[in-house]
Amino acid sequence: MVRFAPVKLAAFALGCAALAWLLVYAGAGAVVQAALRLGLTGLCIVALLHAPVLAAMGIAWWNIGRDASGAALGKFVAARFVRDAVSEVLPLSQLGGFAAGVRALHLAGVSTLCAAASMFADLVAEFAAKLPYVVAGIAVLAYLRPWSALALSLLSLIALMAAGGAALFALRRRVALVSGRLAATAARRWAPLRSLEDFRQAVARLARHDRPLIAAFAIHAACWFFGAVETWIIFALMGVELGVSQALVIDALVSALRTFAFLVPGAIGIQEGSYVAACALFGIGPADAIAFSVVRRARELALGAPGLAAWQWLEARAVTRTES
């Protein structure tokens, strides 16, 4: 892990430089004014609107690991809040959110093996659910801007992404076996697993049951598509006129671009640049686009603080039990 630290720090520095350039390009004052149009009440609305989404993703995770001993629904929902809080608030640790989620479940009474294996399966379901969302965004863009160069170039990706998603589902058991071996090595770094083979077998057992995976996929897909509604509401609260279909395109394109920005902690700079490019398709200026990204980051911080507090409470309770 240490050998990758310079790469992450360099990527973070480049992302910060890109963000600084974007602020100069858009005008820092204009960005601040656009973000302030939301107001504290608007930020509270945005945060409260997203909280059920995190809870739903916790339910998706629970659907996969529900057969584990001590696997109560509330534990998985709380662990999902912890997992996202660490990922968003402490972005320099790219695997930190996963480790914190597994740790939170372990402290709540779920075995580390079940927590890690179910998280890996949930990550696969979440990523797979993003594919139809991105495809829908590209298709809507092609409908709204049928002759734009971007629409024509992205339209060719729909068939490829659809075929890739279908292949992953058809070969899900074999993919689980192969990816399980690769993931086991990585998982050993952030969870005290007794055996890599145990982890691989646990993932394979989860892959043999279709219904929980399909349920998790459906929940994650609904969460992705609700992201378009959230985007529309945030822009409306900022006073920017935007249709739901346009919000779908913007959110889907940025979600896809963020997937390829995993090397940059927090996608700093990448997220803002992606919003500037996607919003420009519908005449939204760079100041409003960057302000929207700032609002989203503020939302993650607002929800991340309780998540970090919950994690620390679990740690403190574990220490108290040990001492007693």
Residue pairs with C-beta under 8 A, 6 or more apart in sequence:
1 189
7 263
8 92
8 94
8 263
8 265
9 92
11 263
11 264
11 265
12 92
12 264
12 265
12 266
12 268
14 264
14 269
15 264
15 265
15 266
15 267
15 268
15 269
15 270
16 268
16 269
17 269
18 268
18 269
18 270
18 272
18 273
19 268
19 269
19 272
22 269
22 272
22 273
22 276
22 286
22 290
23 31
23 290
25 286
26 276
26 285
26 286
26 287
26 289
26 290
27 287
30 285
30 287
31 287
31 290
31 291
31 294
32 291
33 287
34 238
34 287
34 288
34 290
34 291
34 292
35 238
35 291
35 294
35 295
35 298
37 237
37 238
37 239
37 291
38 46
38 234
38 237
38 238
38 295
39 237
42 237
42 238
43 295
43 298
43 299
43 302
44 302
45 233
45 237
46 230
46 233
46 234
46 237
46 295
46 299
47 299
47 302
47 303
49 230
49 233
50 230
50 299
50 303
51 303
53 223
53 226
53 227
53 230
54 77
54 80
54 81
54 84
54 303
55 77
55 80
55 81
56 219
56 222
56 223
57 80
57 126
57 219
57 220
57 223
58 73
58 76
58 77
58 78
58 79
58 80
58 81
59 73
59 76
59 77
59 219
60 122
60 125
60 126
60 215
60 216
60 219
60 220
60 223
61 76
61 79
61 80
61 118
61 119
61 122
61 216
62 71
62 73
62 75
62 76
62 77
63 212
63 215
63 216
63 219
64 118
64 121
64 122
64 125
64 206
64 212
64 213
64 216
65 71
65 76
65 110
65 114
65 115
65 117
65 118
65 119
65 122
65 206
66 73
66 212
68 110
68 111
68 114
68 115
68 118
69 109
69 110
69 111
69 114
70 108
70 109
70 110
70 111
71 110
71 114
72 108
75 104
75 105
75 108
75 109
75 110
76 105
78 104
78 108
78 310
79 101
79 102
79 104
79 105
79 108
79 115
80 101
81 303
81 306
81 307
81 310
82 100
82 101
82 103
82 104
82 307
82 308
82 310
82 311
82 314
83 97
83 98
83 100
83 101
83 104
83 119
83 307
84 97
84 300
84 303
84 304
84 307
85 97
85 100
85 303
85 304
85 305
85 306
85 307
85 308
85 311
86 93
86 96
86 97
86 99
86 100
86 101
86 304
86 307
86 308
86 311
87 96
87 97
87 98
88 97
88 266
88 297
88 300
88 301
88 304
89 300
89 301
89 304
89 305
89 307
89 308
90 96
90 97
91 265
91 266
91 268
92 265
93 99
94 262
94 265
95 186
95 189
95 190
96 190
98 119
98 123
98 190
99 190
99 191
100 311
101 115
101 119
102 112
102 115
102 116
102 119
102 190
102 191
103 191
103 311
104 310
104 311
104 314
105 114
105 115
106 112
106 115
107 314
107 315
107 317
107 318
108 314
112 191
112 192
112 193
113 193
113 194
113 198
113 199
113 202
114 202
115 191
116 187
116 191
116 193
116 199
116 202
117 199
117 202
117 203
117 205
117 206
118 206
120 180
120 183
120 187
120 203
121 176
121 203
121 206
121 207
121 213
121 216
122 216
124 176
124 179
125 213
125 216
125 217
125 220
126 216
126 220
127 259
128 165
128 168
128 169
128 217
128 220
129 217
129 218
129 220
129 221
129 223
129 224
130 220
130 224
130 255
130 256
130 259
131 161
131 162
131 164
131 165
132 165
132 221
133 221
133 224
133 225
133 227
133 252
133 255
134 161
134 252
134 253
134 255
134 256
135 158
135 161
135 162
136 225
136 248
136 252
137 248
137 249
137 251
137 252
137 253
137 255
137 256
138 151
138 154
138 155
138 157
138 158
138 252
138 253
139 155
139 158
140 245
140 248
140 249
140 252
141 148
141 150
141 151
141 154
141 249
141 253
141 281
142 151
142 152
142 154
142 155
143 245
144 151
144 245
144 246
144 249
145 151
145 281
148 281
150 281
168 175
172 207
172 213
173 204
173 207
173 208
175 207
176 203
176 204
176 206
176 207
177 200
177 204
177 207
179 203
180 199
180 200
180 203
180 204
181 196
181 200
183 199
183 203
184 193
184 196
184 197
184 199
184 200
184 203
185 196
187 193
187 196
187 199
188 196
188 199
193 199
206 212
206 213
207 213
224 255
225 248
227 251
227 255
228 244
228 247
228 248
228 251
228 252
229 244
229 247
230 251
231 242
231 247
231 248
231 250
231 251
231 292
232 242
232 243
232 244
232 247
234 292
234 295
234 296
235 241
235 242
235 247
235 284
235 288
235 292
236 242
238 288
238 291
238 292
238 295
240 284
240 288
240 292
242 250
242 282
242 284
246 282
249 278
249 281
249 282
250 275
250 278
250 279
250 281
250 282
253 274
253 277
253 278
254 271
254 274
254 275
254 278
257 270
257 274
258 267
258 270
258 271
258 274
261 267
261 270
261 271
264 270
271 293
271 296
271 297
272 289
272 290
272 293
275 289
275 290
275 292
275 293
276 286
276 289
276 290
278 289
279 285
279 286
279 288
279 289
279 292
280 286
280 289
